[in-house]
Amino acid sequence: MSVEIISKHHQAQGAFDFGRIRENKPIGFPHEPGGANSMSNLFYWAHAWSETGGLIDTHPHQGFEIMSYVIDGKISHYDTKYDRWLDLDAGDAQVIRAGNGISHAEKVLPGGEFFQIWFDPDLSKSLNKEASYSDIKGSDFPIVKSENGNVKIIVGEGSPMEIDTEGVTIKEVSDISGKWKMELDKKSIYTVYIISGEGKSSNGDVTPNDFLVIKNEGELNIEFSTSAKLFVIQSPADVSYKTYAEGQAF
């Protein structure tokens, strides 16, 4: 059984546009110090923000599925498939199925904040598919009221967002106060980003921007002293294909 808490200061750090865009990476690239290693078919996770606004210039991707989720403010996205800029507001999400190749760029408007998360959908298949993507407005995601908090289903039952990567569910849990419990499947790996809120778990204190990696546990319990919002990804402990992180050859 394992619960690991990785603080923001122990995550990988990065910047774009001469420091106008900053980021911490709970799961960085293999060569970067800090953060967790890629796990299951979850390959990369960055939390980026800009106080002044900034640009991540046009760059290519292949194979991976790349999800962007806007936490606050606004970002704008450009890609070579449709050759246009598209705005994404707080609560909106986008998934790029990079397939056999696509290039894109992102503007982070002043005060903008977002996650970018990469998944491995079996590159031996995805590299042979044409690139595609989906943009979903925040109001189109289903919200389920739980005993303590509201659960927004970003990928999973009832969500309009579909990804090819197997066995993944993604949820944002908001309006949490006091004692919070999440039932877990021991055949899954859970990664949890503390967007806001301070609390205590049996494994230690949690504060904003902490990142939790949970394996082989039946439940997670946190008692929050302030209102909390969490971003939760469930991934299969065993993937049916050899992942990129395992050194899959093409």
KEKOLGU-379341 format. One record per residue (C-alpha): y negated, z negated, x; residue number from 0. Coordinates in pm, 1 decimal. Layout:
N
+----------+----------+----------+-----+
|        Y |        Z |        X |   k |
+----------+----------+----------+-----+
|        Y |        Z |        X | NUM |
...
+----------+----------+----------+-----+
! end
This chain:
250
+----------+----------+----------+-----+
|        Y |        Z |        X |   k |
+----------+----------+----------+-----+
|      0.0 |      0.0 |      0.0 |   0 |
|   -345.1 |     82.1 |    127.2 |   1 |
|   -712.9 |     59.7 |     31.0 |   2 |
|   -958.1 |    169.3 |    299.9 |   3 |
|  -1335.2 |    121.7 |    261.7 |   4 |
|  -1549.6 |    349.6 |    479.7 |   5 |
|  -1921.0 |    267.2 |    480.1 |   6 |
|  -2190.2 |    535.1 |    506.3 |   7 |
|  -2259.4 |    427.1 |    865.6 |   8 |
|  -1897.4 |    501.5 |    961.0 |   9 |
|  -1894.2 |    845.7 |    798.6 |  10 |
|  -1972.4 |   1170.0 |    980.2 |  11 |
|  -2340.9 |   1267.4 |    979.2 |  12 |
|  -2508.2 |   1607.1 |    965.2 |  13 |
|  -2832.8 |   1794.1 |    899.1 |  14 |
|  -2962.6 |   2139.0 |    803.9 |  15 |
|  -3297.3 |   2316.8 |    817.7 |  16 |
|  -3434.9 |   2113.8 |   1110.4 |  17 |
|  -3347.0 |   1784.9 |    942.1 |  18 |
|  -3500.3 |   1863.6 |    602.1 |  19 |
|  -3152.4 |   1828.7 |    452.0 |  20 |
|  -2949.3 |   1526.3 |    558.0 |  21 |
|  -2587.2 |   1454.2 |    484.0 |  22 |
|  -2317.4 |   1195.6 |    527.1 |  23 |
|  -1959.7 |   1315.0 |    517.3 |  24 |
|  -1686.1 |   1080.8 |    397.9 |  25 |
|  -1444.6 |   1359.7 |    493.5 |  26 |
|  -1588.1 |   1573.0 |    772.3 |  27 |
|  -1447.5 |   1856.9 |    978.0 |  28 |
|  -1164.0 |   1770.7 |   1220.0 |  29 |
|  -1390.9 |   1777.1 |   1527.4 |  30 |
|  -1653.4 |   1542.2 |   1377.6 |  31 |
|  -1648.8 |   1169.4 |   1455.6 |  32 |
|  -1647.2 |    926.5 |   1164.7 |  33 |
|  -1520.7 |    935.3 |    808.5 |  34 |
|  -1167.0 |    995.6 |    686.8 |  35 |
|   -935.7 |   1278.5 |    783.5 |  36 |
|   -855.6 |   1549.4 |    531.1 |  37 |
|   -576.6 |   1443.1 |    297.8 |  38 |
|   -348.3 |   1618.6 |     53.7 |  39 |
|   -531.8 |   1936.7 |    -53.2 |  40 |
|   -874.7 |   1769.1 |    -23.3 |  41 |
|  -1023.2 |   1909.9 |    296.5 |  42 |
|  -1394.2 |   1820.5 |    316.8 |  43 |
|  -1653.0 |   1607.1 |    131.6 |  44 |
|  -2026.8 |   1596.4 |    205.0 |  45 |
|  -2307.2 |   1409.0 |     32.2 |  46 |
|  -2635.4 |   1594.1 |     95.6 |  47 |
|  -2994.7 |   1520.7 |     -3.2 |  48 |
|  -3351.3 |   1622.6 |     78.3 |  49 |
|  -3679.5 |   1440.8 |     24.5 |  50 |
|  -3893.4 |   1744.8 |    105.4 |  51 |
|  -3665.0 |   2033.0 |      4.4 |  52 |
|  -3470.2 |   2254.9 |    241.0 |  53 |
|  -3247.9 |   2559.1 |    280.8 |  54 |
|  -2885.3 |   2601.1 |    385.9 |  55 |
|  -2901.0 |   2968.0 |    484.6 |  56 |
|  -2648.9 |   3235.3 |    389.0 |  57 |
|  -2305.1 |   3172.6 |    539.1 |  58 |
|  -1950.4 |   3297.5 |    466.4 |  59 |
|  -1641.2 |   3128.8 |    322.2 |  60 |
|  -1282.2 |   3238.7 |    269.6 |  61 |
|   -981.2 |   3086.0 |     97.8 |  62 |
|  -1108.8 |   2741.1 |      2.5 |  63 |
|  -1234.5 |   2628.1 |   -335.9 |  64 |
|  -1580.4 |   2477.4 |   -293.8 |  65 |
|  -1717.7 |   2247.3 |   -562.9 |  66 |
|  -2083.1 |   2144.2 |   -577.3 |  67 |
|  -2187.4 |   1860.8 |   -808.1 |  68 |
|  -2554.7 |   1770.9 |   -855.0 |  69 |
|  -2611.9 |   1395.1 |   -850.4 |  70 |
|  -2989.6 |   1401.2 |   -889.3 |  71 |
|  -3274.9 |   1651.4 |   -897.9 |  72 |
|  -3204.7 |   2021.7 |   -862.2 |  73 |
|  -3040.5 |   2266.7 |   -624.6 |  74 |
|  -3043.6 |   2645.0 |   -633.8 |  75 |
|  -2748.5 |   2864.1 |   -536.3 |  76 |
|  -2727.5 |   3223.1 |   -412.4 |  77 |
|  -2415.9 |   3431.7 |   -351.1 |  78 |
|  -2344.6 |   3785.2 |   -237.1 |  79 |
|  -2116.9 |   3861.4 |   -532.6 |  80 |
|  -2393.7 |   3848.7 |   -794.0 |  81 |
|  -2694.0 |   3871.6 |   -560.4 |  82 |
|  -2913.4 |   3623.1 |   -747.6 |  83 |
|  -3034.4 |   3263.8 |   -733.8 |  84 |
|  -2910.9 |   3017.5 |   -998.1 |  85 |
|  -3046.4 |   2667.3 |  -1057.5 |  86 |
|  -2816.1 |   2367.7 |  -1099.7 |  87 |
|  -2957.1 |   2045.3 |  -1244.2 |  88 |
|  -2838.4 |   1686.0 |  -1229.6 |  89 |
|  -2492.2 |   1661.9 |  -1384.0 |  90 |
|  -2415.2 |   2032.8 |  -1341.4 |  91 |
|  -2121.9 |   2154.6 |  -1132.5 |  92 |
|  -2010.0 |   2476.0 |   -971.5 |  93 |
|  -1682.6 |   2585.4 |   -817.5 |  94 |
|  -1658.1 |   2881.0 |   -579.8 |  95 |
|  -1310.2 |   3028.4 |   -541.8 |  96 |
|  -1385.7 |   3188.2 |   -205.9 |  97 |
|  -1075.5 |   3407.7 |   -208.0 |  98 |
|  -1088.1 |   3701.3 |     32.1 |  99 |
|  -1449.1 |   3629.5 |    121.3 | 100 |
|  -1794.7 |   3548.4 |    -13.0 | 101 |
|  -2125.3 |   3441.2 |    139.8 | 102 |
|  -2367.1 |   3199.5 |    -23.2 | 103 |
|  -2680.4 |   2995.3 |     36.3 | 104 |
|  -2824.0 |   2678.9 |   -115.1 | 105 |
|  -3173.8 |   2543.6 |   -163.2 | 106 |
|  -3211.4 |   2171.4 |   -214.6 | 107 |
|  -3533.6 |   2111.8 |   -404.6 | 108 |
|  -3744.3 |   1802.6 |   -323.7 | 109 |
|  -3553.4 |   1495.4 |   -437.7 | 110 |
|  -3231.3 |   1692.9 |   -481.4 | 111 |
|  -2897.2 |   1527.9 |   -407.7 | 112 |
|  -2546.7 |   1670.5 |   -441.0 | 113 |
|  -2183.8 |   1658.9 |   -333.8 | 114 |
|  -2006.7 |   1954.6 |   -180.0 | 115 |
|  -1629.5 |   1918.7 |   -173.3 | 116 |
|  -1368.8 |   2162.1 |    -41.9 | 117 |
|  -1014.1 |   2198.9 |   -172.9 | 118 |
|   -720.1 |   2391.6 |    -31.1 | 119 |
|   -557.7 |   2594.6 |   -314.3 | 120 |
|   -278.9 |   2734.9 |    -90.1 | 121 |
|   -460.2 |   2968.2 |    145.5 | 122 |
|   -156.3 |   3194.6 |    182.1 | 123 |
|   -228.2 |   3301.8 |   -178.7 | 124 |
|   -601.4 |   3249.3 |   -221.3 | 125 |
|   -694.8 |   3469.4 |     75.7 | 126 |
|   -548.2 |   3764.8 |   -116.5 | 127 |
|   -760.3 |   3706.3 |   -428.6 | 128 |
|  -1105.5 |   3836.7 |   -508.2 | 129 |
|  -1377.7 |   3573.6 |   -485.3 | 130 |
|  -1505.3 |   3424.2 |   -811.7 | 131 |
|  -1695.9 |   3121.6 |   -932.2 | 132 |
|  -1786.7 |   2914.2 |  -1237.3 | 133 |
|  -2104.8 |   2724.4 |  -1320.8 | 134 |
|  -2080.1 |   2445.8 |  -1580.3 | 135 |
|  -2370.4 |   2260.2 |  -1738.2 | 136 |
|  -2343.2 |   1882.6 |  -1739.6 | 137 |
|  -2360.0 |   1872.2 |  -2120.9 | 138 |
|  -2042.7 |   2083.1 |  -2144.7 | 139 |
|  -1816.8 |   1828.4 |  -1974.8 | 140 |
|  -1628.2 |   1592.0 |  -2207.1 | 141 |
|  -1717.3 |   1222.9 |  -2188.9 | 142 |
|  -1464.9 |    955.2 |  -2280.8 | 143 |
|  -1586.2 |    602.5 |  -2349.0 | 144 |
|  -1371.1 |    345.4 |  -2172.2 | 145 |
|  -1356.5 |    -31.3 |  -2192.6 | 146 |
|  -1614.8 |    -57.2 |  -1917.0 | 147 |
|  -1801.8 |    264.1 |  -1851.2 | 148 |
|  -1822.5 |    626.7 |  -1959.8 | 149 |
|  -1582.8 |    875.3 |  -1799.8 | 150 |
|  -1709.2 |   1230.8 |  -1749.9 | 151 |
|  -1414.2 |   1465.1 |  -1693.5 | 152 |
|  -1519.2 |   1731.1 |  -1443.5 | 153 |
|  -1171.9 |   1867.4 |  -1366.5 | 154 |
|   -889.0 |   1762.5 |  -1594.4 | 155 |
|   -791.2 |   1749.5 |  -1960.4 | 156 |
|  -1057.1 |   1896.4 |  -2187.1 | 157 |
|  -1288.8 |   2014.8 |  -1908.4 | 158 |
|  -1410.1 |   2376.0 |  -1905.0 | 159 |
|  -1393.6 |   2377.9 |  -1523.4 | 160 |
|  -1069.1 |   2514.3 |  -1383.3 | 161 |
|   -958.0 |   2521.1 |  -1020.8 | 162 |
|   -648.4 |   2672.4 |   -860.4 | 163 |
|   -583.9 |   2374.1 |   -632.6 | 164 |
|   -282.3 |   2191.4 |   -769.9 | 165 |
|   -270.2 |   1839.4 |   -908.4 | 166 |
|   -642.0 |   1754.7 |   -877.3 | 167 |
|   -850.5 |   1564.4 |  -1132.8 | 168 |
|  -1218.1 |   1479.9 |  -1085.4 | 169 |
|  -1417.9 |   1224.8 |  -1284.6 | 170 |
|  -1758.0 |   1058.6 |  -1273.5 | 171 |
|  -1756.3 |    706.3 |  -1415.6 | 172 |
|  -2098.0 |    568.6 |  -1511.6 | 173 |
|  -2253.3 |    269.7 |  -1688.7 | 174 |
|  -2009.5 |     25.8 |  -1528.4 | 175 |
|  -2099.7 |   -342.2 |  -1532.7 | 176 |
|  -1903.9 |   -652.9 |  -1439.8 | 177 |
|  -1527.7 |   -624.5 |  -1401.4 | 178 |
|  -1391.2 |   -272.0 |  -1372.3 | 179 |
|  -1027.8 |   -166.2 |  -1342.2 | 180 |
|   -867.1 |    173.5 |  -1292.2 | 181 |
|   -495.6 |    228.5 |  -1343.2 | 182 |
|   -344.7 |    435.7 |  -1061.2 | 183 |
|    -43.2 |    661.6 |  -1016.4 | 184 |
|    138.8 |    568.5 |   -696.1 | 185 |
|    234.0 |    935.6 |   -649.6 | 186 |
|   -133.5 |   1022.1 |   -606.4 | 187 |
|   -405.5 |    961.7 |   -349.5 | 188 |
|   -742.2 |    848.8 |   -488.4 | 189 |
|  -1077.0 |    892.1 |   -320.0 | 190 |
|  -1376.4 |    710.0 |   -469.0 | 191 |
|  -1743.7 |    750.6 |   -374.2 | 192 |
|  -1975.5 |    467.6 |   -478.9 | 193 |
|  -2284.3 |    656.3 |   -601.0 | 194 |
|  -2454.3 |    333.4 |   -709.6 | 195 |
|  -2364.0 |    -29.8 |   -761.3 | 196 |
|  -2268.1 |   -331.8 |   -555.2 | 197 |
|  -1951.9 |   -528.5 |   -605.2 | 198 |
|  -1650.3 |   -706.6 |   -465.1 | 199 |
|  -1289.4 |   -594.8 |   -447.3 | 200 |
|   -985.3 |   -770.3 |   -308.7 | 201 |
|  -1025.2 |   -546.8 |     -3.5 | 202 |
|  -1391.1 |   -628.5 |     61.5 | 203 |
|  -1743.9 |   -571.3 |    -63.6 | 204 |
|  -1856.9 |   -228.0 |   -183.6 | 205 |
|  -2211.6 |    -90.8 |   -173.8 | 206 |
|  -2375.1 |    247.8 |   -248.4 | 207 |
|  -2239.1 |    538.5 |    -39.5 | 208 |
|  -1917.9 |    353.1 |     47.8 | 209 |
|  -1605.5 |    569.9 |     31.0 | 210 |
|  -1266.1 |    434.8 |    -72.8 | 211 |
|   -928.3 |    589.0 |      8.4 | 212 |
|   -645.1 |    444.5 |   -202.3 | 213 |
|   -276.3 |    518.0 |   -147.2 | 214 |
|     38.2 |    376.2 |   -307.5 | 215 |
|   -149.1 |    131.3 |   -532.1 | 216 |
|    -96.5 |     62.5 |   -902.5 | 217 |
|   -454.9 |    -30.0 |   -984.7 | 218 |
|   -801.6 |    -73.5 |   -839.3 | 219 |
|  -1017.6 |   -372.3 |   -937.1 | 220 |
|  -1387.0 |   -413.7 |   -853.9 | 221 |
|  -1629.9 |   -668.4 |   -995.4 | 222 |
|  -1979.4 |   -519.2 |   -989.4 | 223 |
|  -2292.5 |   -733.8 |   -974.6 | 224 |
|  -2518.7 |   -434.8 |  -1051.8 | 225 |
|  -2477.3 |   -128.7 |  -1273.9 | 226 |
|  -2242.7 |    117.4 |  -1104.4 | 227 |
|  -2157.4 |    485.7 |  -1097.1 | 228 |
|  -1848.6 |    622.1 |   -921.9 | 229 |
|  -1711.3 |    966.6 |   -837.6 | 230 |
|  -1330.6 |    971.5 |   -840.4 | 231 |
|  -1087.0 |   1238.5 |   -719.1 | 232 |
|   -712.1 |   1214.2 |   -774.3 | 233 |
|   -497.5 |   1430.8 |   -546.8 | 234 |
|   -117.5 |   1462.9 |   -519.4 | 235 |
|     41.1 |   1259.3 |   -242.6 | 236 |
|    283.0 |   1548.8 |   -187.4 | 237 |
|    161.9 |   1908.5 |   -211.7 | 238 |
|    409.6 |   2187.4 |   -285.8 | 239 |
|    268.0 |   2410.7 |     -9.0 | 240 |
|    175.9 |   2358.7 |    351.7 | 241 |
|   -194.3 |   2278.1 |    368.0 | 242 |
|   -453.7 |   2403.1 |    612.3 | 243 |
|   -481.3 |   2053.5 |    758.1 | 244 |
|   -109.0 |   2065.7 |    837.6 | 245 |
|   -161.3 |   2374.8 |   1047.6 | 246 |
|    -57.8 |   2643.8 |    802.1 | 247 |
|    -44.7 |   2982.0 |    975.6 | 248 |
|   -158.0 |   3308.4 |    814.4 | 249 |
+----------+----------+----------+-----+
! end
